[in-house]
Amino acid sequence: MRPAGQLDVRRHNSALLLAAVTANPGCSRAGLAATTGLAKATVSSLVDHLVAGGLVAETGPVERTGRGRTGTGLALSATGPHGVGVAVGVDHVTACLVDPLGGVRARRVRSGDNRGRAPEDVLAAVTRVVRSLAEQGVPVGGVGVAVPGLVRDGVLLSAPNLDWSEVDIALDVGVPVTVVNEANAAALAELRPGGPRDYVLVSGEVGVGAGIVRDGALLTGVHGFAGELGHLCVDPSGPRCGCGARGCLETYAGTAALPTRQAAADGDPEALSALESAGTRLGQALSGVVNLLDIPTIVLGGDHARLAPWLLGPLRAELARRVIGARWSPPEVVASTLGREAAALGVARAAVDHIRADPDSYLRGLGQAL
């Protein structure tokens, strides 16, 4: 390990200031100096660099609280580097172009079964979608791809519901590409101002995944495989799962086991029975998660959010019965409002993490584009 040089210090301080601006929109240069402990001259120089590079924008005068000159407010620039997020689902490809403030500038949705399709064909379609979103006249700082399976170092190791194994998610798009598990990506999308910072997001699609967030940070496990909620066994003698085991949660609570919302709304007895069973099985599995990790909030996403009116009753009943601390701190269960865009939104955010971590390197590399 080498000692920090001048360039390392500059990179660290630039990232520190960008994080401070993100957390305190409208702050002044003087406010940043007080918040970060950096010298005013250093703050002024680095902030000017961030403004010139389009990462930070000046928002106008700020109210003066003491003697001296009126400061100028600073915030993330809405025209700065955007993230492109693409979620590859079993039956859809959903993509969003997201600005630095979290606004969706453009979206693309392609419905269709991806099971049985060659990975290279699906990834070629993903590349075309990314390029179409990049033609919006804004800078793109990174591309994120959310996939339903185990991920390591940009490789989808296993996705039983797609029948894909050890697929390198490589896209020729000219900017960094980040690959994230679909449920983890959806969990990142729930990190919004005023929202919870400790929760488990349950992503209910053909598979059932979970993204675990503690103090605003995603927990992915030692190998990056955490969150495979759908493969918790809830009945050892149950039906065979796509993973090869029996009685996995997703055989009871995945999309294939769930009725349509219309059937439930119409009061169809079979639909209501299936939802009662799914809610109960979800409650059994999530009780174990809450008991193990002491998670205070559960967010239902994907198809589970759509069917929440029928799932919540049996799910909460199981939590009340099985969570040891429920008497004193009952877990809160809520439905996500993000719909099927959640994973694309979350992975678009992850796609530009490298800029937040090292804005100085990004600014030095400007000129590379899709």
SULGI-V678689 format. One record per residue. N is the residue number from 1. RES is the residue in three letters. SS is DSSP state (a for helix, b for strand, c for the rest). PHI is phi in whole degrees, 0 to 359 (* if undefined). PSI is psi in degrees with one decimal (* if undefined). Layout:
n->N res->RES ss->SS phi->PHI psi->PSI
n->N res->RES ss->SS phi->PHI psi->PSI
This chain:
n->1 res->MET ss->c phi->* psi->127.1
n->2 res->ARG ss->c phi->266 psi->156.7
n->3 res->PRO ss->c phi->292 psi->153.7
n->4 res->ALA ss->c phi->291 psi->131.4
n->5 res->GLY ss->c phi->260 psi->-176.1
n->6 res->GLN ss->a phi->297 psi->-39.2
n->7 res->LEU ss->a phi->294 psi->-39.6
n->8 res->ASP ss->a phi->298 psi->-42.6
n->9 res->VAL ss->a phi->296 psi->-41.8
n->10 res->ARG ss->a phi->297 psi->-43.3
n->11 res->ARG ss->a phi->298 psi->-44.0
n->12 res->HIS ss->a phi->298 psi->-45.9
n->13 res->ASN ss->a phi->292 psi->-35.6
n->14 res->SER ss->a phi->297 psi->-43.7
n->15 res->ALA ss->a phi->295 psi->-39.0
n->16 res->LEU ss->a phi->299 psi->-43.0
n->17 res->LEU ss->a phi->289 psi->-40.1
n->18 res->LEU ss->a phi->296 psi->-39.4
n->19 res->ALA ss->a phi->296 psi->-38.5
n->20 res->ALA ss->a phi->293 psi->-39.7
n->21 res->VAL ss->a phi->295 psi->-40.8
n->22 res->THR ss->a phi->298 psi->-42.1
n->23 res->ALA ss->a phi->282 psi->-22.5
n->24 res->ASN ss->c phi->227 psi->64.6
n->25 res->PRO ss->c phi->302 psi->136.8
n->26 res->GLY ss->c phi->96 psi->-4.4
n->27 res->CYS ss->b phi->290 psi->156.9
n->28 res->SER ss->c phi->262 psi->172.7
n->29 res->ARG ss->a phi->299 psi->-40.9
n->30 res->ALA ss->a phi->296 psi->-39.6
n->31 res->GLY ss->a phi->296 psi->-38.6
n->32 res->LEU ss->a phi->295 psi->-39.5
n->33 res->ALA ss->a phi->298 psi->-42.3
n->34 res->ALA ss->a phi->292 psi->-38.1
n->35 res->THR ss->a phi->289 psi->-42.5
n->36 res->THR ss->a phi->268 psi->-20.3
n->37 res->GLY ss->c phi->82 psi->5.6
n->38 res->LEU ss->c phi->279 psi->154.8
n->39 res->ALA ss->c phi->295 psi->146.6
n->40 res->LYS ss->a phi->301 psi->-38.0
n->41 res->ALA ss->a phi->295 psi->-39.0
n->42 res->THR ss->a phi->294 psi->-45.0
n->43 res->VAL ss->a phi->300 psi->-46.6
n->44 res->SER ss->a phi->300 psi->-45.9
n->45 res->SER ss->a phi->296 psi->-47.1
n->46 res->LEU ss->a phi->288 psi->-36.7
n->47 res->VAL ss->a phi->294 psi->-40.3
n->48 res->ASP ss->a phi->302 psi->-38.3
n->49 res->HIS ss->a phi->294 psi->-41.9
n->50 res->LEU ss->a phi->292 psi->-36.5
n->51 res->VAL ss->a phi->291 psi->-45.3
n->52 res->ALA ss->a phi->297 psi->-31.7
n->53 res->GLY ss->c phi->275 psi->0.1
n->54 res->GLY ss->c phi->83 psi->9.8
n->55 res->LEU ss->c phi->275 psi->-32.0
n->56 res->VAL ss->b phi->234 psi->144.9
n->57 res->ALA ss->b phi->237 psi->147.2
n->58 res->GLU ss->b phi->275 psi->133.0
n->59 res->THR ss->b phi->253 psi->0.0
n->60 res->GLY ss->b phi->114 psi->176.7
n->61 res->PRO ss->b phi->298 psi->145.7
n->62 res->VAL ss->c phi->251 psi->154.8
n->63 res->GLU ss->c phi->296 psi->130.7
n->64 res->ARG ss->c phi->278 psi->131.3
n->65 res->THR ss->c phi->256 psi->-6.9
n->66 res->GLY ss->c phi->206 psi->-160.2
n->67 res->ARG ss->c phi->283 psi->160.4
n->68 res->GLY ss->c phi->110 psi->-178.9
n->69 res->ARG ss->c phi->287 psi->150.9
n->70 res->THR ss->c phi->290 psi->132.1
n->71 res->GLY ss->c phi->275 psi->168.9
n->72 res->THR ss->b phi->250 psi->129.0
n->73 res->GLY ss->b phi->289 psi->152.2
n->74 res->LEU ss->b phi->228 psi->145.2
n->75 res->ALA ss->b phi->205 psi->165.0
n->76 res->LEU ss->b phi->302 psi->142.5
n->77 res->SER ss->c phi->278 psi->125.9
n->78 res->ALA ss->c phi->293 psi->-16.9
n->79 res->THR ss->c phi->259 psi->11.3
n->80 res->GLY ss->c phi->286 psi->-168.0
n->81 res->PRO ss->c phi->297 psi->123.8
n->82 res->HIS ss->b phi->272 psi->158.4
n->83 res->GLY ss->b phi->252 psi->139.8
n->84 res->VAL ss->b phi->255 psi->124.6
n->85 res->GLY ss->b phi->244 psi->132.2
n->86 res->VAL ss->b phi->233 psi->125.1
n->87 res->ALA ss->b phi->255 psi->120.2
n->88 res->VAL ss->b phi->262 psi->104.2
n->89 res->GLY ss->c phi->260 psi->175.5
n->90 res->VAL ss->c phi->296 psi->-36.5
n->91 res->ASP ss->c phi->236 psi->20.2
n->92 res->HIS ss->b phi->195 psi->160.6
n->93 res->VAL ss->b phi->233 psi->118.7
n->94 res->THR ss->b phi->241 psi->132.1
n->95 res->ALA ss->b phi->224 psi->147.0
n->96 res->CYS ss->b phi->221 psi->144.2
n->97 res->LEU ss->b phi->256 psi->117.0
n->98 res->VAL ss->b phi->241 psi->130.3
n->99 res->ASP ss->c phi->279 psi->171.3
n->100 res->PRO ss->c phi->297 psi->-17.6
n->101 res->LEU ss->c phi->267 psi->1.3
n->102 res->GLY ss->c phi->94 psi->2.0
n->103 res->GLY ss->c phi->281 psi->141.0
n->104 res->VAL ss->b phi->272 psi->116.1
n->105 res->ARG ss->b phi->272 psi->-31.5
n->106 res->ALA ss->b phi->202 psi->156.6
n->107 res->ARG ss->b phi->215 psi->155.6
n->108 res->ARG ss->b phi->221 psi->138.0
n->109 res->VAL ss->b phi->226 psi->126.7
n->110 res->ARG ss->b phi->237 psi->113.7
n->111 res->SER ss->b phi->274 psi->146.2
n->112 res->GLY ss->c phi->154 psi->147.5
n->113 res->ASP ss->c phi->285 psi->121.8
n->114 res->ASN ss->c phi->267 psi->-5.4
n->115 res->ARG ss->c phi->292 psi->132.9
n->116 res->GLY ss->c phi->88 psi->-12.1
n->117 res->ARG ss->c phi->278 psi->141.9
n->118 res->ALA ss->c phi->295 psi->136.8
n->119 res->PRO ss->a phi->306 psi->-39.3
n->120 res->GLU ss->a phi->296 psi->-30.8
n->121 res->ASP ss->a phi->289 psi->-42.4
n->122 res->VAL ss->a phi->295 psi->-42.6
n->123 res->LEU ss->a phi->292 psi->-31.0
n->124 res->ALA ss->a phi->295 psi->-40.0
n->125 res->ALA ss->a phi->294 psi->-39.0
n->126 res->VAL ss->a phi->298 psi->-43.3
n->127 res->THR ss->a phi->300 psi->-41.5
n->128 res->ARG ss->a phi->295 psi->-39.8
n->129 res->VAL ss->a phi->296 psi->-43.4
n->130 res->VAL ss->a phi->300 psi->-45.1
n->131 res->ARG ss->a phi->295 psi->-35.6
n->132 res->SER ss->a phi->292 psi->-36.5
n->133 res->LEU ss->a phi->289 psi->-29.0
n->134 res->ALA ss->a phi->285 psi->-10.0
n->135 res->GLU ss->c phi->268 psi->42.5
n->136 res->GLN ss->c phi->250 psi->4.2
n->137 res->GLY ss->c phi->79 psi->20.5
n->138 res->VAL ss->c phi->234 psi->154.4
n->139 res->PRO ss->c phi->290 psi->141.5
n->140 res->VAL ss->b phi->248 psi->121.7
n->141 res->GLY ss->b phi->265 psi->-15.3
n->142 res->GLY ss->b phi->180 psi->161.0
n->143 res->VAL ss->b phi->237 psi->135.1
n->144 res->GLY ss->b phi->242 psi->141.9
n->145 res->VAL ss->b phi->235 psi->122.5
n->146 res->ALA ss->b phi->260 psi->130.4
n->147 res->VAL ss->b phi->228 psi->150.8
n->148 res->PRO ss->c phi->271 psi->73.6
n->149 res->GLY ss->c phi->178 psi->-170.4
n->150 res->LEU ss->b phi->283 psi->132.1
n->151 res->VAL ss->b phi->235 psi->138.6
n->152 res->ARG ss->b phi->211 psi->124.2
n->153 res->ASP ss->c phi->51 psi->45.6
n->154 res->GLY ss->c phi->80 psi->5.4
n->155 res->VAL ss->b phi->248 psi->129.2
n->156 res->LEU ss->b phi->278 psi->102.4
n->157 res->LEU ss->b phi->289 psi->-42.4
n->158 res->SER ss->b phi->204 psi->128.0
n->159 res->ALA ss->b phi->222 psi->84.4
n->160 res->PRO ss->c phi->304 psi->-36.1
n->161 res->ASN ss->c phi->285 psi->-15.7
n->162 res->LEU ss->c phi->260 psi->-12.8
n->163 res->ASP ss->c phi->61 psi->40.2
n->164 res->TRP ss->b phi->250 psi->145.6
n->165 res->SER ss->b phi->215 psi->129.5
n->166 res->GLU ss->b phi->50 psi->59.2
n->167 res->VAL ss->b phi->257 psi->121.7
n->168 res->ASP ss->b phi->283 psi->115.0
n->169 res->ILE ss->c phi->276 psi->75.0
n->170 res->ALA ss->c phi->257 psi->125.2
n->171 res->LEU ss->c phi->238 psi->133.9
n->172 res->ASP ss->c phi->269 psi->82.5
n->173 res->VAL ss->c phi->234 psi->-0.9
n->174 res->GLY ss->c phi->83 psi->-1.4
n->175 res->VAL ss->c phi->227 psi->163.2
n->176 res->PRO ss->c phi->303 psi->140.8
n->177 res->VAL ss->b phi->244 psi->127.3
n->178 res->THR ss->b phi->248 psi->133.5
n->179 res->VAL ss->b phi->245 psi->128.8
n->180 res->VAL ss->b phi->224 psi->144.3
n->181 res->ASN ss->b phi->302 psi->141.5
n->182 res->GLU ss->a phi->301 psi->-43.9
n->183 res->ALA ss->a phi->292 psi->-37.8
n->184 res->ASN ss->a phi->297 psi->-39.8
n->185 res->ALA ss->a phi->297 psi->-43.7
n->186 res->ALA ss->a phi->297 psi->-35.9
n->187 res->ALA ss->a phi->295 psi->-39.4
n->188 res->LEU ss->a phi->298 psi->-34.1
n->189 res->ALA ss->a phi->295 psi->-23.7
n->190 res->GLU ss->c phi->280 psi->-8.5
n->191 res->LEU ss->c phi->281 psi->90.6
n->192 res->ARG ss->c phi->231 psi->154.4
n->193 res->PRO ss->c phi->305 psi->131.1
n->194 res->GLY ss->c phi->86 psi->-8.1
n->195 res->GLY ss->c phi->270 psi->176.6
n->196 res->PRO ss->c phi->293 psi->155.0
n->197 res->ARG ss->c phi->241 psi->-0.6
n->198 res->ASP ss->c phi->225 psi->109.2
n->199 res->TYR ss->b phi->195 psi->165.7
n->200 res->VAL ss->b phi->241 psi->125.6
n->201 res->LEU ss->b phi->265 psi->121.9
n->202 res->VAL ss->b phi->260 psi->115.7
n->203 res->SER ss->b phi->262 psi->106.2
n->204 res->GLY ss->b phi->262 psi->100.0
n->205 res->GLU ss->c phi->233 psi->-144.3
n->206 res->VAL ss->c phi->302 psi->-42.1
n->207 res->GLY ss->c phi->262 psi->169.3
n->208 res->VAL ss->b phi->236 psi->114.1
n->209 res->GLY ss->b phi->241 psi->169.1
n->210 res->ALA ss->b phi->222 psi->137.7
n->211 res->GLY ss->b phi->249 psi->124.4
n->212 res->ILE ss->b phi->255 psi->124.2
n->213 res->VAL ss->b phi->239 psi->125.6
n->214 res->ARG ss->b phi->236 psi->125.8
n->215 res->ASP ss->c phi->50 psi->41.8
n->216 res->GLY ss->c phi->79 psi->4.8
n->217 res->ALA ss->b phi->242 psi->138.7
n->218 res->LEU ss->b phi->284 psi->131.5
n->219 res->LEU ss->b phi->261 psi->115.3
n->220 res->THR ss->c phi->249 psi->-5.9
n->221 res->GLY ss->c phi->88 psi->169.2
n->222 res->VAL ss->c phi->299 psi->-41.0
n->223 res->HIS ss->c phi->258 psi->1.0
n->224 res->GLY ss->c phi->85 psi->12.3
n->225 res->PHE ss->c phi->256 psi->5.2
n->226 res->ALA ss->c phi->296 psi->152.2
n->227 res->GLY ss->c phi->103 psi->6.4
n->228 res->GLU ss->c phi->281 psi->62.5
n->229 res->LEU ss->a phi->300 psi->-37.2
n->230 res->GLY ss->a phi->297 psi->-16.3
n->231 res->HIS ss->a phi->253 psi->15.7
n->232 res->LEU ss->c phi->288 psi->135.3
n->233 res->CYS ss->b phi->279 psi->124.2
n->234 res->VAL ss->c phi->248 psi->-5.6
n->235 res->ASP ss->c phi->197 psi->100.7
n->236 res->PRO ss->c phi->302 psi->-23.5
n->237 res->SER ss->c phi->260 psi->13.6
n->238 res->GLY ss->c phi->284 psi->-173.8
n->239 res->PRO ss->c phi->293 psi->157.9
n->240 res->ARG ss->b phi->289 psi->133.5
n->241 res->CYS ss->c phi->266 psi->163.0
n->242 res->GLY ss->c phi->298 psi->-21.4
n->243 res->CYS ss->c phi->281 psi->-11.3
n->244 res->GLY ss->c phi->107 psi->-19.3
n->245 res->ALA ss->c phi->273 psi->172.9
n->246 res->ARG ss->b phi->251 psi->147.2
n->247 res->GLY ss->c phi->74 psi->20.9
n->248 res->CYS ss->b phi->294 psi->150.9
n->249 res->LEU ss->c phi->306 psi->-39.4
n->250 res->GLU ss->a phi->293 psi->-18.1
n->251 res->THR ss->a phi->288 psi->-17.4
n->252 res->TYR ss->a phi->254 psi->-27.7
n->253 res->ALA ss->a phi->234 psi->5.0
n->254 res->GLY ss->c phi->282 psi->168.3
n->255 res->THR ss->a phi->304 psi->-37.8
n->256 res->ALA ss->a phi->297 psi->-25.3
n->257 res->ALA ss->a phi->266 psi->-4.4
n->258 res->LEU ss->c phi->257 psi->145.2
n->259 res->PRO ss->c phi->280 psi->173.8
n->260 res->THR ss->c phi->286 psi->157.0
n->261 res->ARG ss->a phi->296 psi->-33.5
n->262 res->GLN ss->a phi->295 psi->-41.8
n->263 res->ALA ss->a phi->297 psi->-39.9
n->264 res->ALA ss->a phi->294 psi->-44.2
n->265 res->ALA ss->a phi->297 psi->-30.2
n->266 res->ASP ss->c phi->280 psi->-5.7
n->267 res->GLY ss->c phi->80 psi->21.9
n->268 res->ASP ss->c phi->302 psi->124.7
n->269 res->PRO ss->a phi->301 psi->-40.5
n->270 res->GLU ss->a phi->294 psi->-39.1
n->271 res->ALA ss->a phi->296 psi->-45.3
n->272 res->LEU ss->a phi->294 psi->-36.0
n->273 res->SER ss->a phi->294 psi->-41.7
n->274 res->ALA ss->a phi->296 psi->-38.1
n->275 res->LEU ss->a phi->288 psi->-36.0
n->276 res->GLU ss->a phi->300 psi->-45.0
n->277 res->SER ss->a phi->295 psi->-43.9
n->278 res->ALA ss->a phi->297 psi->-44.2
n->279 res->GLY ss->a phi->297 psi->-39.9
n->280 res->THR ss->a phi->296 psi->-46.4
n->281 res->ARG ss->a phi->295 psi->-39.2
n->282 res->LEU ss->a phi->299 psi->-42.8
n->283 res->GLY ss->a phi->297 psi->-38.8
n->284 res->GLN ss->a phi->297 psi->-47.5
n->285 res->ALA ss->a phi->293 psi->-44.3
n->286 res->LEU ss->a phi->288 psi->-25.2
n->287 res->SER ss->a phi->299 psi->-40.8
n->288 res->GLY ss->a phi->297 psi->-40.3
n->289 res->VAL ss->a phi->297 psi->-45.9
n->290 res->VAL ss->a phi->294 psi->-42.9
n->291 res->ASN ss->a phi->297 psi->-36.8
n->292 res->LEU ss->a phi->283 psi->-41.5
n->293 res->LEU ss->a phi->249 psi->-7.1
n->294 res->ASP ss->c phi->56 psi->50.6
n->295 res->ILE ss->c phi->274 psi->127.5
n->296 res->PRO ss->c phi->275 psi->-19.2
n->297 res->THR ss->b phi->225 psi->137.9
n->298 res->ILE ss->b phi->243 psi->128.5
n->299 res->VAL ss->b phi->247 psi->121.5
n->300 res->LEU ss->b phi->271 psi->124.9
n->301 res->GLY ss->b phi->239 psi->178.4
n->302 res->GLY ss->b phi->61 psi->-140.4
n->303 res->ASP ss->a phi->293 psi->-23.0
n->304 res->HIS ss->a phi->294 psi->-35.1
n->305 res->ALA ss->a phi->295 psi->-41.3
n->306 res->ARG ss->a phi->296 psi->-32.9
n->307 res->LEU ss->c phi->256 psi->13.5
n->308 res->ALA ss->a phi->305 psi->-37.9
n->309 res->PRO ss->a phi->304 psi->-27.3
n->310 res->TRP ss->a phi->259 psi->-21.9
n->311 res->LEU ss->a phi->275 psi->-30.2
n->312 res->LEU ss->a phi->297 psi->-39.7
n->313 res->GLY ss->a phi->301 psi->-59.8
n->314 res->PRO ss->a phi->294 psi->-31.5
n->315 res->LEU ss->a phi->295 psi->-48.7
n->316 res->ARG ss->a phi->295 psi->-35.0
n->317 res->ALA ss->a phi->297 psi->-40.9
n->318 res->GLU ss->a phi->293 psi->-41.1
n->319 res->LEU ss->a phi->299 psi->-42.8
n->320 res->ALA ss->a phi->296 psi->-35.1
n->321 res->ARG ss->a phi->282 psi->-35.5
n->322 res->ARG ss->a phi->253 psi->-23.9
n->323 res->VAL ss->c phi->281 psi->120.4
n->324 res->ILE ss->c phi->300 psi->-38.2
n->325 res->GLY ss->c phi->267 psi->10.4
n->326 res->ALA ss->c phi->299 psi->-30.6
n->327 res->ARG ss->c phi->299 psi->-34.2
n->328 res->TRP ss->c phi->258 psi->-33.5
n->329 res->SER ss->c phi->220 psi->77.9
n->330 res->PRO ss->c phi->295 psi->133.9
n->331 res->PRO ss->c phi->296 psi->140.1
n->332 res->GLU ss->b phi->272 psi->137.2
n->333 res->VAL ss->b phi->237 psi->123.5
n->334 res->VAL ss->b phi->228 psi->161.3
n->335 res->ALA ss->b phi->258 psi->135.6
n->336 res->SER ss->c phi->294 psi->150.1
n->337 res->THR ss->c phi->252 psi->7.2
n->338 res->LEU ss->c phi->271 psi->-13.5
n->339 res->GLY ss->a phi->64 psi->-154.5
n->340 res->ARG ss->a phi->284 psi->-4.7
n->341 res->GLU ss->a phi->279 psi->-9.1
n->342 res->ALA ss->a phi->305 psi->-49.9
n->343 res->ALA ss->a phi->295 psi->-39.6
n->344 res->ALA ss->a phi->295 psi->-40.1
n->345 res->LEU ss->a phi->296 psi->-44.6
n->346 res->GLY ss->a phi->293 psi->-40.3
n->347 res->VAL ss->a phi->284 psi->-24.8
n->348 res->ALA ss->a phi->296 psi->-37.9
n->349 res->ARG ss->a phi->296 psi->-46.6
n->350 res->ALA ss->a phi->297 psi->-28.0
n->351 res->ALA ss->a phi->296 psi->-24.4
n->352 res->VAL ss->c phi->249 psi->14.8
n->353 res->ASP ss->a phi->301 psi->-33.4
n->354 res->HIS ss->a phi->294 psi->-27.1
n->355 res->ILE ss->a phi->285 psi->-43.5
n->356 res->ARG ss->a phi->298 psi->-36.3
n->357 res->ALA ss->a phi->285 psi->-28.0
n->358 res->ASP ss->c phi->209 psi->68.6
n->359 res->PRO ss->a phi->298 psi->-30.1
n->360 res->ASP ss->a phi->297 psi->-42.4
n->361 res->SER ss->a phi->295 psi->-39.4
n->362 res->TYR ss->a phi->299 psi->-45.9
n->363 res->LEU ss->a phi->294 psi->-34.5
n->364 res->ARG ss->a phi->291 psi->-25.2
n->365 res->GLY ss->c phi->263 psi->7.4
n->366 res->LEU ss->c phi->302 psi->144.3
n->367 res->GLY ss->c phi->118 psi->-24.2
n->368 res->GLN ss->c phi->276 psi->129.7
n->369 res->ALA ss->c phi->213 psi->164.9
n->370 res->LEU ss->c phi->294 psi->*
